[in-house]
Amino acid sequence: MARVTVHYWAAARHAAGVPEERQDAETLAHLLATVAKRHPGTLAELLTRCAFLVDDLPVGHRDHADVTLTDGAVVEVLPPFAGG
């Protein structure tokens, strides 16, 4: 189990009620399930539309269950942004 830091941006920060937190998880899918349970409601729904960076690298369309997290990793939660 890896201890990771989750950074929430924009609407995700508002929905989580915190700018960041530390969580234990093995994969990105496990992490997202954990934070959705910890912050039920708006954040859980918003996570389905977010993009993610793990240690500054985009996750893209990879299956979140295949994204292994390492101890000390930083996961950025990026909600959809408006504008252009």
Backbone as JSON, one array per atom type, in Angstrom:
{
  "sequence": "MARVTVHYWAAARHAAGVPEERQDAETLAHLLATVAKRHPGTLAELLTRCAFLVDDLPVGHRDHADVTLTDGAVVEVLPPFAGG",
  "N": [[0.86, -1.18, 0.0], [0.63, 2.15, -0.9], [1.47, 5.39, 0.3], [0.05, 8.33, -0.63], [-0.13, 11.7, -1.91], [-2.9, 13.7, -2.53], [-3.86, 16.21, -4.66], [-6.31, 18.57, -5.03], [-7.99, 20.43, -7.52], [-9.62, 23.49, -8.44], [-13.04, 23.02, -9.02], [-13.0, 20.47, -7.93], [-11.53, 20.81, -5.61], [-13.27, 22.43, -4.19], [-15.46, 20.66, -3.92], [-14.31, 18.59, -2.42], [-13.62, 19.93, -0.15], [-11.17, 20.41, 0.88], [-7.8, 21.4, 0.06], [-5.82, 19.52, -0.36], [-4.9, 16.13, 0.5], [-3.71, 13.24, 2.28], [-3.57, 9.84, 1.4], [-3.89, 6.25, 1.55], [-3.27, 3.89, -0.95], [-3.3, 1.41, -3.53], [-3.66, 1.49, -6.29], [-4.69, 3.86, -8.84], [-7.44, 3.61, -9.26], [-8.24, 2.44, -6.83], [-7.57, 4.52, -5.09], [-9.32, 6.56, -6.0], [-11.81, 5.45, -5.42], [-11.61, 5.39, -2.65], [-11.4, 8.16, -1.93], [-13.8, 9.08, -2.97], [-15.61, 7.79, -1.33], [-14.9, 8.89, 1.08], [-15.55, 11.55, 0.7], [-18.5, 11.92, 0.04], [-21.09, 12.51, -2.42], [-21.0, 15.43, -4.3], [-18.22, 15.36, -5.04], [-17.72, 12.64, -5.6], [-19.25, 12.22, -7.94], [-18.1, 14.12, -9.62], [-15.5, 13.16, -9.95], [-15.73, 11.26, -11.94], [-15.51, 12.69, -14.24], [-13.09, 13.92, -14.28], [-9.64, 14.69, -15.11], [-6.42, 13.19, -14.57], [-3.21, 13.5, -13.09], [-0.29, 11.74, -12.37], [2.42, 12.08, -10.46], [3.13, 14.25, -12.13], [2.69, 13.2, -14.67], [0.4, 12.61, -17.28], [-2.51, 10.59, -16.91], [-4.32, 9.94, -18.84], [-6.21, 7.9, -21.04], [-5.84, 5.49, -19.84], [-6.74, 2.53, -18.03], [-7.8, 3.01, -14.8], [-7.37, 1.12, -12.84], [-5.07, -0.05, -13.66], [-3.09, 1.74, -13.14], [-0.56, 1.94, -11.17], [0.28, 3.04, -7.93], [2.97, 4.6, -6.21], [4.82, 4.81, -3.14], [4.76, 8.03, -1.79], [3.92, 9.27, -4.08], [2.34, 11.85, -6.07], [-0.87, 12.81, -6.76], [-2.74, 14.58, -9.0], [-5.87, 16.07, -9.2], [-7.86, 17.03, -11.69], [-10.5, 18.86, -12.6], [-12.95, 19.26, -15.29], [-12.3, 22.1, -17.27], [-13.59, 25.3, -18.11], [-13.7, 27.54, -20.9], [-11.08, 28.83, -23.08]],
  "CA": [[0.0, 0.0, 0.0], [1.42, 3.37, -1.0], [0.93, 6.62, 0.9], [0.14, 9.33, -1.69], [-0.75, 13.01, -1.68], [-3.89, 14.05, -3.54], [-4.1, 17.65, -4.8], [-7.58, 18.86, -5.7], [-7.98, 21.73, -8.17], [-10.87, 24.15, -8.85], [-14.29, 22.47, -8.5], [-12.69, 19.3, -7.11], [-11.13, 21.34, -4.3], [-14.5, 22.88, -3.53], [-16.26, 19.49, -3.58], [-13.63, 17.83, -1.36], [-13.56, 20.76, 1.06], [-9.76, 20.54, 1.27], [-6.95, 21.52, -1.12], [-5.05, 18.29, -0.53], [-4.94, 15.18, 1.61], [-2.9, 12.03, 2.09], [-4.36, 8.61, 1.42], [-3.21, 5.01, 1.22], [-3.91, 3.2, -2.06], [-2.4, 0.63, -4.39], [-3.85, 1.93, -7.67], [-5.5, 5.07, -8.97], [-8.84, 3.21, -9.06], [-8.42, 2.27, -5.39], [-7.53, 5.87, -4.51], [-10.55, 7.29, -6.34], [-12.9, 4.85, -4.63], [-11.41, 5.8, -1.26], [-11.74, 9.57, -1.73], [-15.23, 9.23, -3.23], [-16.3, 7.34, -0.12], [-14.57, 9.85, 2.14], [-16.24, 12.81, 0.38], [-19.65, 11.54, -0.79], [-21.87, 13.59, -3.02], [-20.5, 16.12, -5.48], [-16.9, 14.92, -5.46], [-17.81, 11.3, -6.19], [-19.74, 12.38, -9.3], [-17.12, 14.92, -10.36], [-14.33, 12.33, -10.26], [-15.96, 10.52, -13.19], [-15.24, 13.59, -15.37], [-11.79, 14.57, -14.07], [-8.37, 14.17, -15.63], [-5.51, 12.94, -13.46], [-1.77, 13.41, -13.28], [0.42, 11.04, -11.3], [3.8, 12.56, -10.53], [3.2, 15.16, -13.28], [2.46, 12.5, -15.94], [-1.03, 12.4, -17.49], [-3.02, 9.23, -16.92], [-4.97, 9.77, -20.13], [-7.32, 6.95, -21.12], [-5.49, 4.2, -19.21], [-7.63, 2.01, -17.0], [-7.3, 3.46, -13.5], [-6.93, -0.05, -12.08], [-3.73, -0.39, -14.14], [-2.15, 2.8, -12.76], [-0.02, 1.6, -9.85], [0.81, 4.18, -7.19], [4.13, 4.31, -5.38], [4.89, 5.61, -1.92], [5.2, 9.4, -2.02], [3.39, 9.8, -5.34], [1.42, 12.98, -6.01], [-1.96, 12.68, -7.72], [-3.45, 15.84, -9.23], [-7.24, 15.86, -9.66], [-8.15, 18.19, -12.53], [-11.86, 18.82, -13.15], [-13.06, 19.91, -16.59], [-12.19, 23.55, -17.2], [-14.3, 26.03, -19.17], [-12.89, 28.58, -21.53], [-10.23, 28.33, -24.14]],
  "C": [[0.9, 1.24, 0.0], [0.7, 4.53, -0.31], [1.15, 7.72, -0.14], [-0.51, 10.64, -1.24], [-1.68, 13.3, -2.84], [-4.07, 15.56, -3.51], [-5.39, 17.83, -5.59], [-7.52, 20.27, -6.28], [-9.4, 22.18, -8.5], [-12.09, 23.49, -8.21], [-14.05, 21.23, -7.64], [-12.28, 19.73, -5.7], [-12.37, 21.76, -3.51], [-15.33, 21.67, -3.07], [-15.64, 18.68, -2.45], [-13.61, 18.61, -0.04], [-12.16, 20.93, 1.6], [-8.92, 20.69, -0.01], [-6.12, 20.27, -1.4], [-5.24, 17.4, 0.68], [-4.03, 14.01, 1.27], [-3.79, 10.81, 2.26], [-3.45, 7.43, 1.14], [-3.98, 4.32, 0.11], [-2.86, 2.46, -2.88], [-2.45, 1.1, -5.84], [-4.65, 3.22, -7.69], [-6.97, 4.74, -8.76], [-9.15, 3.06, -7.57], [-8.46, 3.63, -4.7], [-8.83, 6.61, -4.77], [-11.75, 6.74, -5.59], [-12.82, 5.31, -3.18], [-11.83, 7.25, -1.05], [-13.22, 9.83, -2.03], [-16.05, 8.82, -2.01], [-16.09, 8.34, 1.02], [-15.32, 11.18, 1.97], [-17.44, 12.51, -0.52], [-20.36, 12.76, -1.37], [-21.2, 14.13, -4.27], [-19.15, 15.61, -5.95], [-16.96, 13.56, -6.14], [-18.27, 11.39, -7.65], [-18.72, 13.11, -10.16], [-15.91, 14.09, -10.78], [-14.49, 11.56, -11.56], [-15.63, 11.36, -14.42], [-13.87, 14.24, -15.29], [-10.68, 13.91, -14.88], [-7.43, 14.05, -14.43], [-4.07, 12.95, -13.94], [-1.22, 12.63, -12.1], [1.88, 11.38, -11.46], [4.06, 13.34, -11.82], [3.02, 14.48, -14.64], [0.97, 12.24, -16.12], [-1.4, 10.92, -17.54], [-3.68, 8.93, -18.27], [-6.12, 8.77, -20.04], [-6.98, 5.58, -20.52], [-6.52, 3.81, -18.16], [-7.03, 2.38, -15.64], [-6.83, 2.31, -12.62], [-5.52, -0.48, -12.48], [-2.67, 0.64, -13.78], [-1.72, 2.55, -11.32], [0.58, 2.85, -9.21], [1.99, 3.73, -6.33], [4.14, 5.23, -4.17], [5.46, 6.99, -2.24], [4.69, 10.01, -3.3], [2.46, 10.98, -5.07], [0.41, 12.81, -7.13], [-2.69, 14.01, -7.8], [-4.83, 15.51, -9.79], [-7.68, 17.14, -10.36], [-9.55, 18.08, -13.12], [-11.88, 19.47, -14.53], [-13.02, 21.44, -16.4], [-12.96, 24.17, -18.35], [-13.34, 27.07, -19.76], [-12.01, 28.02, -22.62], [-9.22, 29.31, -24.6]]
}
